[in-house]
Every structure is written in C-alpha cells, then in structure tokens.
Amino acid sequence: MAFARGAPVRPPGMAANGRSHATLWAHFSRFERPAILQLMPVLQKYKTCKRWNEPGDAHFLTFSCFHGYQLLSRDRTRQWLVEAIDRARRRHAWDVWAYVIMPEHVHLIVRPQNAIYDISVLLKAIKWPVSIRARKYLERTSREWMKRLTDVQPNGEFSFRFWQRGGGFDRNIRQERSLGAMIEYIHANPVRRELVREPCEWAWSSARWYDGERDVPLQMDDTLI
C-alpha cells in the first residue's frame, strides 16, 4: 500500500446523471400522472460528488438505494450486487478489500491496480447491471414498485432508478491506520442496526472472509495481507 498523508473526508453529493426510459410512463394511468408530477418536481438542483483519482489511494465508497428504500433486503438482489462487484473488479482491475450490503445502502473499500484509473467507471460497472436486472424483474412482478422507482429527470423525462441520484460518498484512504478502522466500521454496520449480534453472523459482508472462511458470497483480494 502507498498511503502517504491524511485523507480529507469527501462529502456525499448529488448529480443529474440518470438515463431516461420513456416506457416507464406507461405504468401510470392518466389519472395518476398529474399527482406524480406534483410529487416529483421537474426542476431540481443537485450537488456533484467530487472524486480524486490519486495513484496508490484506496477508496471508501458508500452508495444508497433510491429514496432509502430497502431494495437490498432480499438475497436475490444481494447476489446480483456481489456478482456485479466481482465482474467489475476483474474487468477494470480493482482490488476489493472490504464490503457490507445493508438493506438500503452499500459500503465498499477498493483499490485500483493501475496508477491511472477512474473510480466513476468502476461504480457504473457495479451499479448499472443491478439496476437493469431489478427493472426486468419488477416489470414482470410488481407494477407498484415500478411506480415507486420512477424518477423525474431535470429535463422532465422519466427514468427507472434503483440507486439514489449522485455519486454517494467517496473518501480517499492514504493511511493504514485509517484503513483498519474503516474495515471495522464496515463490518460493525449490521451489529449497530441490531440485525445480528456479531459481525460474522451477517453473511453479506467481508467479516467472515477476514475470520478465515472462504465459502462466502464475495472473495476479498489478498493484496492487503
């Protein structure tokens, strides 16, 4: 690891970067559409999440489900996410050092294998496949949830949104001491929420891997050890 100076906290932000899907409008009746427009104003302002793609830095990432819905409360959706993380790290040359999947948000600690990288590319490669699979599933099974996950873009168009707008939280990690504390923080998330009593009881985190288990949903890269 090449941690040098202290890492400033980067505040979470919001960005208008959604993709439009005109077919979503069909899920609402002509009686429902005026109410949807009133609840979701077209003209909105969003902050942007700044990212620092610094060689040698690890990144502490947090991203959340749309409107804080607990869209990651089922093993099916969690499995989609770990598969997307695994594909993305292999395709874009990243090491995954820690993670936890909570019902409505995700924490990840990752480090690029290459000096030149773009953290936004990795995030898109993780989040986009989950969103696509969720939309296809809900189109078959739940018209109600298709409505809840419809977002009005600043240009007035409608799009399906699994993840909350913007880039979430991104902190560069440059100190080994900070890294250890962040991994412990991630693993303690389910305990703080009283979902389990011990970190290793939560299957959807890297806690069991660090405890020596290898039959886990997502393997960690041993480049940290």
PyMOL commands that set and color helices and strands:
alter all, ss='L'
color gray80, all
select helices_A, chain A and resi 22-27+33-39+66-68+75-92+119-141+143-148+176-192+199-201+207-210+222-224
alter helices_A, ss='H'
color red, helices_A
select strands_A, chain A and resi 58-64+94-101+105-112+150-152+158-160+169-173
alter strands_A, ss='S'
color yellow, strands_A
deselect
rebuild
show_as cartoon
